[in-house]
Amino acid sequence: MKFQVQALLAAGLAATAQAHAIFQKISINGVEQSQLAGFRAPNSNDPIMDVTTNDIVCQVPGSKSSAVVNVPAGAKIGTYWGHVLGGAQFAGDVDHPIAASHKGPIAIYLAKVDNAGTTPSTGLKWFKVAEEGLNTGSKKWAVDTMIDGNGWWYFTMPSCLASGNYLLRAELIALHSAYDVLGAQFYISCVQINLTGGGSFNGGSTVSFPGAYSQSDAGVKINVYGSSGQPDNGGKAYPIPGPAPMSCNGQGVGGGTTSSATPRTTLRTTTRPATTTTSKAAVIITTTSKLVATTRTSSVPTSTAPQPRQTLYGQCGGVQYKGPTICAQGTCKYQNDYYSQCLN
């Protein structure tokens, strides 16, 4: 009996350990591309856990396509994740596309290259174009969005981005064991793309892989279960690793939607106080990450009571957020569409 219990326990642990995923296909404006077309993808669904290795770029080398996929600027791009190459490992696979316990963010990076089909993955400069972390209101992670989409997670390719060849790097971080050093699990593949019909923008702030993350980063080593015992980070914001996504004219470009094919205008808060006027003035304020546009029929400023201020680490913005948008300490920094946070 003791041997049977130990055998069953070992089998259960082995199954849990293999509840992994592989990014293996994209769609462009709703049109699915062939599996692994244009991909640099691993053959195994095992994660990368050491952020200092070259495998953190596009995962352990495996499948390598010679194709370069044409992607229009402004297109809705779907990223497809499966438990194993091909999707489900077997009929009724409960860990397809990934185990529900593997909560975490998804982020999309691009690197400009001369030839996407032949340029090595290492030594490149990457900028982020989309991300989704934790919605503290709904307690929903990007992984939940992807599971709800039967393995699909979507983002909008920036319309302002310059045309040309890029490597696209999609990253999912599973945080169920991230409370320990080398506990976070990184699932990554890269796609060779040729962006068409773009603008003149050459991307945002760049990072290198390896080098962008450290094992001690707040979003890499973290106990997302908190005191609640649930994978919602204890109701606190989750700091997505890496830089904020680039923006076109101050309008954020992000991910996490499975329904709309149009680029999303993301409202981000700023630390700049709003302008006030008397009843003779009509003021329209549009707030984005870096843009505050005002249209006035007259300018008659008056003094008002001090604006409420958010405490350090408190929420200061996001879709449907109605609380303080000015930080008493630090700066209101965008985390995702639904959450901005006061940080130093």
Secondary structure, 3 states (H helix, E strand, C coil): CHHHHHHHHHHHHHHHHCCCCEEEEEEECCEECCCCCCEEECCCCCCECCCCCCHHHHCCCCEECCCCEEEECCCEEEEEEECECCECCCCCCCCCCCCCCCCCCEEEEEEECCCCCCCCCCCCCEEEEEEECEECCCCEEHHHHHHHCCCEEEEECCCCEECEEEEEEEEEEECCCCCCCCCCEEEEEEEEEEEECCECECCCCCECCCCCCCCCCCCCCCCCCHHHCCCCHHHCCCCCCCCCCCEECCEECCECCCCCCCCCCECCCCCCCCCCCCCCCCEEEEECCCCEEEEECCCCCCCCCCCCEECCCCEEECCCCCCCCEECCCEEEEEECCEEEEEC
